[in-house]
Every structure is written in structure tokens, then in C-alpha cells.
Amino acid sequence: MNVKLIVSGFCIFLGIACSSQKEEQKTTITKKPNIIYLLADDLGYGDLSCYGQQKFETPHIDQLAATGMKFTQHYAGNTVCAPSRSCLLTGQHTGHTPIRGNKEVQPEGQYPLPDSIVTLGEVLKQAGYVTGAFGKWGLGAPGSEGDPNQQGFDQFFGYNCQRLAHNYYPWHLWENQNKIMLKDNEGENKGVYAPNLIQEKAMEFIEQNKDTSFFLYVPFVMPHAELAVPEDYVAKYRGKFDPEYTFHGVDQMGEEYFKEGAYGSQPEAHATFAAMVSLLDAQVGEIVDKVKALGLDSNTLIIFSSDNGPHQEGGADPDFFDSNGPLKGYKRDLYEGGIRVPMIASWPGKIQAGSETNFISAFWDILPTVMDITGVNAPGSIDGVSFLPTLLDKGNQTQHDYLYWEFHEKGGRVAIRKGKWKAVRYNVLENPDSPLELYDLSADIHEDQNVAEQHPEIVAEMEDILRTASTPSPVFTFDAGTFLNEK
């Protein structure tokens, strides 16, 4: 036997094996992390048990927080749906982002994001990601320039129109450019619960793209009104939240806006709301479990948040559940309860498990953070900062000079957060001389003590910011300078 030949062959084998192993390691290291962004609809700061909810539990979302980082001072883009999501996808606050209010388009959809804007989906496509959105869109009617397929998403399934997303047993959904009729929901029938169908498609997307880098955006419709959920979820809570509350809505063919935006009746509003949050929690758990089962968890960043504060529509009772926690205000308010939202980020091996941060952040920070992770250059003018140093506990975290919001309904409202200070001004379009309220959030998180008179220098600074924070929009007209008393 030729020993030299055997040894030589063995060495060659080892060389090939080592080379193969190095190549495999190289692939693992260079594969860009998957990014999953989960967005609840109208979930309040206090609606999760990990944020203080006492009446029911959200174990799956709590577990996500236990494996990652909980943000205590994170803010939505706005206090209603469309502008909040526009801030998220563009990296701009409501003084700059293209969609600054809920503006309907008939027969279906909302005013579109323009072609000229660069969205989070487009940034990640540029970075080589497969992109998918599953849930509620609300930023451009089917086939418009704001359609998700025109804004960087390879795949879309769900409700294009946020108005039609009020109804959980719709007549149709959209799959890319195809209108999917749900025959089991024809007429008054309630055969297919749309969130469950959307969840199936999102899970399929993860499975289909497990071998590449993907961006999964899941804008859930729960727990936005109407209050409706399959019976097996309601049964778990029936009788636990008495006295129950009954909401009388629109329930029959022929009634105005039946299944076209009007809310259905709900005799067990308390139990149903808890059940909807429970189902939301379960679906988050299913997504996390799928990522783990495929061995993707160490290379996947998962972020969970909500688009604004809790609503008071369709039978919802946020006071009963203390849905805004320690905060004042609800959806459509620019007090903390309308815009401060839960946010959890999990990335095993990268983000410290069970960590918490009081870094002041907002929706417009998501895009620059993703750019930082993927190495893609800035898409132009953005208002956000990357909070990747906070996530990884490395490097110096850039702080915001200020955060800004404007809300075009309810007489016009504006707000600024600058450090510990919060400035709020209401009825700015009806009363140009409306007073600016000032709160010290470090001592008064509920915004009870207006300290404007005690700090005229801070008030003057806030008014200076208001004069320049917003640029004019030809569509969403709201000139911040017009309602300030010029000095």
C-alpha cells in the first residue's frame, strides 16, 4: 500500500472539506440579515402585558421583548393611519412626508405616495432583498403610483384600502394586481376571517424566501375597529370583563356602507377586543416560531410596534382596559397617548435579551436604521436617525434635535418633543392665537401640568421650531407659520 498516496489523498480531502466549510461560513456571514417589521393597528401603549396591561396577557409579544429590547419612548409617525405609515416608509416626519392625512380615493383606496419618493421597500430592494407586504396598505389605490408594487414591494396581499379594512369579513382582498373575491363572504356571509388568510400568505412568504435575504412588512389590521374575531378566541374571554358593552353598528345588505367601511355590531365588545389582541399576539408568535424553525432567528431582526394610540370606535373601550397606560390621550390626540407606542426589537446574538431603552425615537428612524444595517446610501432628505448603536449597544447614539407632528383634523394640532420637553398646540386652524402648552415629561408623563408660563424661553424655542418644521404641501395644506404669533 502506498502510504504517501493515502496521506496525500487524505490531505486533499481535508483541503476540500475545509474549503467547503470556509465557503459555507462566508455565505453565512455575508448574507444580509432578514428584516421583519410587524405593525399593529391602533394598539395602545398599555395594551401589552409587557407594557403594563393587567386584564389580559400577550405572552408571545412578551417573549419577543424578553429576547430583545423594549423601547419606552418610541413614537408613531402620526396619530392616524395613513400619515403614520407614510412616515414609517419614507423616513420623514409629518411636516415633510408626502402623505400627511387620511385622504380617501373612490371607489377604493387613499391618496397615493408619489413615484418621486424613495420608500423603505425600495431601499431594501436596492440592497438585494426580496420584499413583501401583507396586511393593510392605505397609501395608494390599486394600480396607482402609490400601489405597494410601485413602492418597492415584490409581493402584496391584503387590503389596499384602509377604509375597507374596517371590516374583517370583506368581499375581496388584493394579491398584487389581482382582486381576490372571497366567495364565502358574499352578501352577509362571514366565512373567511381576512386576518387569518393574510397570515397564511405571510407565513408562505417566509418559507419561500428562507434561502435569501427578505424584508417582511406585516401591517396587521387588528385590533382596529370593527370589533370582530372568530368565536374560539371570544370564548376564552366571555364573561371575564363584565359589565359588557354593546355596540350597535351596520349589519345588513342595503344599509349604508355595509362592508364598505361601516363597523358591524358587537354585543360583547370587551371580550372581543381582548380576543383580537390575543389573536394578534398569537400571529406574532407564529411568525417568530416560523423564523426559529427555519434556523433564521440569529440572522433576523424582528421589530414590533403600533401605528398610533388606542381608538374609541366601533365599541372599543380604552378606558376599561387602560389601553393608553400612564399616558393622556387617544387616537387623534397629539398628547402622549395618541402617539407614544410600544416598540420591541429582537435579534438574537445581536440585541441583548431583556434589555430596555429610553432612547427617544420615532417611525422615521426605521429607514435610516435599516440603511445602517444594510449599508445602503441615504435616499435623499430624511428626518430620522439610525438607532442601530442603541440596538447593538455599540458606538455613539445620535440624538434627535426634536420630533415633530402635525394633525390636520379636529381643528389642526401640532406637537414637538425636544429632550424632556413636550409642546402641544390645538385648534391651530380655527384659532390662530391658541395657546402653546408645555409639559416636562420627566416629571409629568400624563401631561397634567402646563408649565408654559414658568418657562417662556422654552416656549419661544418651541415656537421657533414650529415656524420651520413643516414645508408646504400642495395636497395636504397646513402651513405651520400661519398659526403662530409672529414676534
TAVENKA-V155624 format. One record per residue. N is the residue number from 1. RES is the residue in three letters. PHI is phi in degrees with one decimal (none if undefined). OMEGA is omega in whole degrees, 0 to 359 (none if undefined). NEAR is the number of other C-alpha atoms within 10 Angstrom. Layout:
N,RES,PHI,OMEGA,NEAR  N,RES,PHI,OMEGA,NEAR
//
This chain:
1,MET,none,181,5  2,ASN,-85.6,184,7  3,VAL,-63.5,181,8  4,LYS,-59.8,180,9  5,LEU,-66.0,179,10  6,ILE,-63.7,180,11  7,VAL,-61.6,180,11  8,SER,-61.7,179,12  9,GLY,-64.0,180,12  10,PHE,-63.7,179,12  11,CYS,-64.8,177,12  12,ILE,-61.1,179,12  13,PHE,-60.0,179,12  14,LEU,-62.5,180,12  15,GLY,-62.7,179,12  16,ILE,-64.2,181,12  17,ALA,-62.3,181,12  18,CYS,-64.0,180,12  19,SER,-62.2,179,12  20,SER,-64.1,180,12  21,GLN,-63.7,179,12  22,LYS,-63.1,180,12  23,GLU,-65.2,178,12  24,GLU,-64.6,178,12  25,GLN,-62.7,180,12  26,LYS,-61.1,179,11  27,THR,-62.8,180,11  28,THR,-63.0,184,12  29,ILE,-71.6,187,11  30,THR,-84.8,179,9  31,LYS,-66.1,182,13  32,LYS,-66.5,184,19  33,PRO,-67.0,171,22  34,ASN,-68.1,179,24  35,ILE,-128.5,178,22  36,ILE,-121.3,179,23  37,TYR,-117.4,183,17  38,LEU,-107.5,186,21  39,LEU,-123.6,174,24  40,ALA,-74.8,183,24  41,ASP,-113.0,178,23  42,ASP,66.8,176,28  43,LEU,-84.4,183,26  44,GLY,-78.3,179,33  45,TYR,-57.5,182,31  46,GLY,-101.9,183,24  47,ASP,-88.1,177,28  48,LEU,-109.7,181,24  49,SER,-66.1,177,16  50,CYS,-74.5,174,19  51,TYR,-111.8,172,22  52,GLY,113.5,179,16  53,GLN,-61.4,185,19  54,GLN,-107.7,188,14  55,LYS,-86.5,176,14  56,PHE,-149.8,184,17  57,GLU,-117.8,176,18  58,THR,-126.8,190,22  59,PRO,-63.1,183,16  60,HIS,-72.7,177,19  61,ILE,-69.6,175,23  62,ASP,-59.2,179,20  63,GLN,-66.4,176,16  64,LEU,-60.9,177,24  65,ALA,-66.9,180,24  66,ALA,-66.5,179,19  67,THR,-94.8,185,20  68,GLY,-143.3,187,25  69,MET,-122.4,177,24  70,LYS,-102.4,177,27  71,PHE,-94.4,181,21  72,THR,-103.5,180,19  73,GLN,-132.5,179,16  74,HIS,-106.4,186,23  75,TYR,-125.1,173,29  76,ALA,-71.7,180,29  77,GLY,-69.0,180,35  78,ASN,-159.4,183,33  79,THR,-101.1,171,30  80,VAL,-137.4,197,25  81,CYS,-62.4,191,25  82,ALA,-60.1,180,25  83,PRO,-65.3,178,27  84,SER,-63.4,181,29  85,ARG,-71.8,176,26  86,SER,-63.4,176,27  87,CYS,-60.6,181,31  88,LEU,-60.4,187,25  89,LEU,-82.4,184,25  90,THR,-107.3,183,32  91,GLY,73.8,182,30  92,GLN,-124.2,177,24  93,HIS,-78.3,188,31  94,THR,-73.0,171,27  95,GLY,-85.0,183,26  96,HIS,-130.3,186,21  97,THR,-63.9,186,26  98,PRO,-64.8,183,24  99,ILE,-101.7,187,27  100,ARG,-115.0,178,30  101,GLY,-167.0,175,24  102,ASN,-81.7,182,21  103,LYS,-126.4,188,17  104,GLU,-78.3,172,18  105,VAL,-124.6,180,14  106,GLN,-102.8,4,9  107,PRO,-85.3,186,9  108,GLU,-155.8,174,17  109,GLY,116.3,180,24  110,GLN,-127.9,180,27  111,TYR,-56.1,192,23  112,PRO,-86.1,163,23  113,LEU,-58.0,181,26  114,PRO,-79.4,176,17  115,ASP,-59.0,188,13  116,SER,-69.9,183,9  117,ILE,-82.6,176,17  118,VAL,-99.7,185,19  119,THR,-103.2,177,22  120,LEU,-56.9,178,25  121,GLY,-62.4,180,27  122,GLU,-69.8,177,21  123,VAL,-60.2,182,24  124,LEU,-75.9,172,23  125,LYS,-62.6,177,17  126,GLN,-60.6,180,14  127,ALA,-83.6,176,16  128,GLY,94.4,181,14  129,TYR,-84.1,164,24  130,VAL,-85.9,188,21  131,THR,-120.9,179,24  132,GLY,-144.8,177,24  133,ALA,-125.3,185,27  134,PHE,-138.4,180,28  135,GLY,145.4,183,30  136,LYS,-106.3,183,28  137,TRP,-94.6,174,28  138,GLY,80.7,183,30  139,LEU,-127.2,178,31  140,GLY,150.9,183,28  141,ALA,-62.8,178,23  142,PRO,-53.3,178,23  143,GLY,83.7,180,12  144,SER,-81.8,178,18  145,GLU,-66.9,177,18  146,GLY,-93.3,177,22  147,ASP,-53.9,183,26  148,PRO,-54.4,177,28  149,ASN,-67.3,178,20  150,GLN,-96.1,184,18  151,GLN,-122.3,170,23  152,GLY,100.8,182,21  153,PHE,-106.8,179,24  154,ASP,-65.3,183,17  155,GLN,-130.2,173,19  156,PHE,-137.8,172,26  157,PHE,-145.8,177,26  158,GLY,145.9,178,28  159,TYR,-90.1,171,28  160,ASN,-72.2,189,27  161,CYS,-99.7,181,26  162,GLN,-70.7,177,23  163,ARG,-67.3,179,20  164,LEU,-69.9,178,24  165,ALA,-72.9,173,28  166,HIS,-65.7,186,25  167,ASN,-109.5,189,24  168,TYR,-89.9,175,25  169,TYR,-122.4,188,23  170,PRO,-74.0,176,28  171,TRP,-77.4,180,22  172,HIS,-156.1,169,17  173,LEU,-130.6,179,23  174,TRP,-119.8,170,18  175,GLU,-118.9,190,17  176,ASN,53.3,182,20  177,GLN,-95.2,182,14  178,ASN,-102.3,177,10  179,LYS,-83.5,184,13  180,ILE,-96.2,179,14  181,MET,-78.2,181,13  182,LEU,-102.4,187,17  183,LYS,-61.3,181,14  184,ASP,-71.2,177,15  185,ASN,-108.7,181,19  186,GLU,-58.9,180,14  187,GLY,61.3,180,14  188,GLU,-95.0,185,15  189,ASN,-67.4,178,12  190,LYS,-129.6,184,17  191,GLY,-94.0,184,13  192,VAL,-123.6,176,17  193,TYR,-82.7,191,18  194,ALA,-55.1,180,24  195,PRO,-58.4,178,24  196,ASN,-69.7,178,15  197,LEU,-67.1,178,15  198,ILE,-63.5,179,24  199,GLN,-61.2,178,21  200,GLU,-59.2,181,12  201,LYS,-67.0,178,21  202,ALA,-65.1,179,23  203,MET,-66.4,177,17  204,GLU,-62.9,180,13  205,PHE,-60.8,179,20  206,ILE,-61.9,181,22  207,GLU,-61.9,184,13  208,GLN,-68.3,186,11  209,ASN,-116.7,183,15  210,LYS,-64.0,183,15  211,ASP,-96.9,177,11  212,THR,-133.4,176,14  213,SER,-87.1,183,20  214,PHE,-131.4,172,24  215,PHE,-117.4,179,25  216,LEU,-111.7,178,25  217,TYR,-109.1,182,22  218,VAL,-119.8,174,25  219,PRO,-84.6,180,23  220,PHE,-56.4,173,26  221,VAL,-92.8,181,27  222,MET,-85.1,359,28  223,PRO,-100.9,176,26  224,HIS,-57.1,173,25  225,ALA,-63.5,18,25  226,GLU,-79.0,178,27  227,LEU,-92.3,183,29  228,ALA,-156.0,182,26  229,VAL,-161.0,179,23  230,PRO,-56.7,186,15  231,GLU,-56.4,184,11  232,ASP,-63.8,176,9  233,TYR,-82.7,178,17  234,VAL,-63.3,184,22  235,ALA,-57.1,181,13  236,LYS,-67.2,186,14  237,TYR,-116.6,183,18  238,ARG,-59.9,178,18  239,GLY,83.3,183,13  240,LYS,-91.1,185,13  241,PHE,-126.8,178,18  242,ASP,-76.6,0,10  243,PRO,-72.2,179,9  244,GLU,-69.3,178,13  245,TYR,-122.6,180,15  246,THR,-109.0,177,15  247,PHE,-112.5,179,18  248,HIS,-102.8,184,12  249,GLY,-122.3,183,16  250,VAL,-111.3,192,18  251,ASP,-129.4,188,17  252,GLN,-130.8,173,13  253,MET,-54.6,180,11  254,GLY,98.6,175,9  255,GLU,-75.5,186,11  256,GLU,-61.8,177,12  257,TYR,63.7,174,14  258,PHE,-59.8,184,20  259,LYS,56.9,176,25  260,GLU,-127.0,176,17  261,GLY,127.0,178,19  262,ALA,-73.2,182,20  263,TYR,-81.9,175,24  264,GLY,-76.6,178,22  265,SER,-69.1,178,18  266,GLN,-149.0,181,22  267,PRO,-76.0,181,14  268,GLU,-126.6,188,22  269,ALA,-64.2,181,24  270,HIS,-63.6,181,27  271,ALA,-61.4,183,23  272,THR,-69.6,178,28  273,PHE,-60.8,179,26  274,ALA,-60.1,179,26  275,ALA,-65.4,180,26  276,MET,-66.4,177,22  277,VAL,-66.5,178,23  278,SER,-63.7,177,25  279,LEU,-67.3,174,21  280,LEU,-55.3,179,22  281,ASP,-59.0,180,20  282,ALA,-63.3,181,16  283,GLN,-69.9,172,20  284,VAL,-60.2,178,23  285,GLY,-60.5,179,19  286,GLU,-63.4,179,15  287,ILE,-66.1,179,18  288,VAL,-61.9,180,21  289,ASP,-64.2,179,14  290,LYS,-64.1,179,17  291,VAL,-60.8,179,22  292,LYS,-66.1,182,13  293,ALA,-61.4,179,10  294,LEU,-87.7,179,12  295,GLY,71.6,184,12  296,LEU,-101.9,192,17  297,ASP,-62.6,182,20  298,SER,-73.4,179,15  299,ASN,-119.6,182,20  300,THR,-136.4,173,23  301,LEU,-91.5,178,22  302,ILE,-115.5,177,22  303,ILE,-120.3,177,22  304,PHE,-123.1,177,21  305,SER,-156.3,179,24  306,SER,-135.4,188,27  307,ASP,-82.3,176,32  308,ASN,-176.3,182,33  309,GLY,-75.0,186,36  310,PRO,-71.1,180,32  311,HIS,-92.4,178,26  312,GLN,-123.9,188,15  313,GLU,-113.0,171,15  314,GLY,63.4,182,22  315,GLY,104.8,179,25  316,ALA,-64.6,184,24  317,ASP,-134.9,186,17  318,PRO,-63.8,178,22  319,ASP,-69.1,179,12  320,PHE,-60.9,183,10  321,PHE,-94.2,184,20  322,ASP,53.6,188,19  323,SER,-65.3,178,26  324,ASN,-97.4,174,29  325,GLY,57.4,182,19  326,PRO,-84.8,189,15  327,LEU,-102.4,176,22  328,LYS,-98.6,174,16  329,GLY,104.0,182,20  330,TYR,-132.8,172,25  331,LYS,-50.4,183,25  332,ARG,83.4,171,22  333,ASP,-94.6,170,24  334,LEU,-105.3,164,27  335,TYR,-71.4,189,25  336,GLU,-54.4,183,26  337,GLY,-64.0,179,29  338,GLY,-87.1,187,28  339,ILE,-130.2,177,32  340,ARG,-79.8,188,29  341,VAL,-133.0,174,29  342,PRO,-67.5,168,27  343,MET,-145.3,179,25  344,ILE,-128.4,177,23  345,ALA,-126.5,181,26  346,SER,-128.6,179,29  347,TRP,-155.9,186,24  348,PRO,-53.3,181,16  349,GLY,87.3,179,13  350,LYS,-113.4,180,15  351,ILE,-99.1,181,19  352,GLN,-63.7,180,18  353,ALA,-64.0,176,19  354,GLY,70.7,182,15  355,SER,-87.1,182,17  356,GLU,-145.2,179,18  357,THR,-136.1,173,13  358,ASN,-103.9,176,11  359,PHE,-57.3,181,16  360,ILE,-81.6,186,19  361,SER,-137.3,182,24  362,ALA,-149.6,182,29  363,PHE,-53.0,184,27  364,TRP,-72.4,174,29  365,ASP,-86.3,184,27  366,ILE,-63.6,183,24  367,LEU,-61.1,179,28  368,PRO,-64.5,176,26  369,THR,-65.8,178,19  370,VAL,-64.4,177,19  371,MET,-61.7,179,19  372,ASP,-63.9,181,17  373,ILE,-67.7,187,15  374,THR,-94.3,180,17  375,GLY,79.8,178,12  376,VAL,-83.3,180,14  377,ASN,-71.6,181,12  378,ALA,-59.4,182,13  379,PRO,-87.2,183,17  380,GLY,121.5,184,10  381,SER,-79.4,175,12  382,ILE,-132.3,182,18  383,ASP,-104.1,185,24  384,GLY,-83.9,172,24  385,VAL,-125.2,177,20  386,SER,-74.8,174,21  387,PHE,-103.8,177,23  388,LEU,-58.6,176,22  389,PRO,-57.9,177,14  390,THR,-69.2,180,18  391,LEU,-59.6,185,22  392,LEU,-92.5,184,14  393,ASP,56.1,180,13  394,LYS,-139.3,175,9  395,GLY,77.9,182,9  396,ASN,-94.0,180,10  397,GLN,-85.4,174,15  398,THR,-68.8,179,13  399,GLN,-101.3,176,14  400,HIS,-73.7,168,17  401,ASP,-66.5,176,8  402,TYR,-167.3,170,17  403,LEU,-113.9,185,23  404,TYR,-136.3,175,23  405,TRP,-135.6,168,25  406,GLU,-134.8,182,29  407,PHE,-129.9,193,25  408,HIS,-92.6,178,18  409,GLU,-100.5,175,14  410,LYS,56.3,179,13  411,GLY,85.1,179,12  412,GLY,88.3,182,18  413,ARG,-141.0,176,21  414,VAL,-136.5,178,23  415,ALA,-151.8,176,23  416,ILE,-134.5,170,22  417,ARG,-115.7,179,20  418,LYS,-136.4,185,17  419,GLY,61.6,180,15  420,LYS,-83.0,186,13  421,TRP,-92.6,176,17  422,LYS,-128.0,177,25  423,ALA,-110.4,181,26  424,VAL,-134.4,175,22  425,ARG,-135.7,180,20  426,TYR,-109.0,176,22  427,ASN,56.9,186,18  428,VAL,-71.6,179,23  429,LEU,-88.8,179,19  430,GLU,-87.7,183,12  431,ASN,-135.3,182,12  432,PRO,-59.6,180,14  433,ASP,-98.3,180,13  434,SER,-59.7,186,15  435,PRO,-72.5,174,15  436,LEU,-89.6,178,20  437,GLU,-91.6,181,18  438,LEU,-131.9,181,27  439,TYR,-130.7,174,22  440,ASP,-97.7,186,19  441,LEU,-67.1,178,17  442,SER,-68.7,181,10  443,ALA,-117.7,189,10  444,ASP,-146.4,184,14  445,ILE,-66.7,181,18  446,HIS,-86.8,177,17  447,GLU,54.7,180,23  448,ASP,-94.5,187,12  449,GLN,-107.7,177,14  450,ASN,-76.1,185,16  451,VAL,-107.6,182,16  452,ALA,-59.4,182,18  453,GLU,-66.5,181,12  454,GLN,-79.2,184,10  455,HIS,-134.2,181,11  456,PRO,-61.9,179,12  457,GLU,-69.0,177,11  458,ILE,-70.6,177,18  459,VAL,-59.3,179,20  460,ALA,-62.4,178,14  461,GLU,-64.1,180,11  462,MET,-65.0,179,22  463,GLU,-67.9,175,20  464,ASP,-63.4,178,14  465,ILE,-64.7,181,18  466,LEU,-60.0,182,23  467,ARG,-68.3,187,17  468,THR,-121.5,188,12  469,ALA,-69.7,186,21  470,SER,-114.1,173,20  471,THR,-102.4,185,15  472,PRO,-63.1,174,13  473,SER,-120.5,180,15  474,PRO,-70.6,183,7  475,VAL,-103.6,181,12  476,PHE,-104.1,187,15  477,THR,-72.9,183,12  478,PHE,-169.6,185,21  479,ASP,-89.2,184,19  480,ALA,-57.9,184,23  481,GLY,-68.1,185,19  482,THR,-73.9,183,12  483,PHE,-105.7,178,20  484,LEU,-100.8,175,18  485,ASN,-76.1,180,12  486,GLU,-67.4,182,9  487,LYS,-84.3,none,4
//
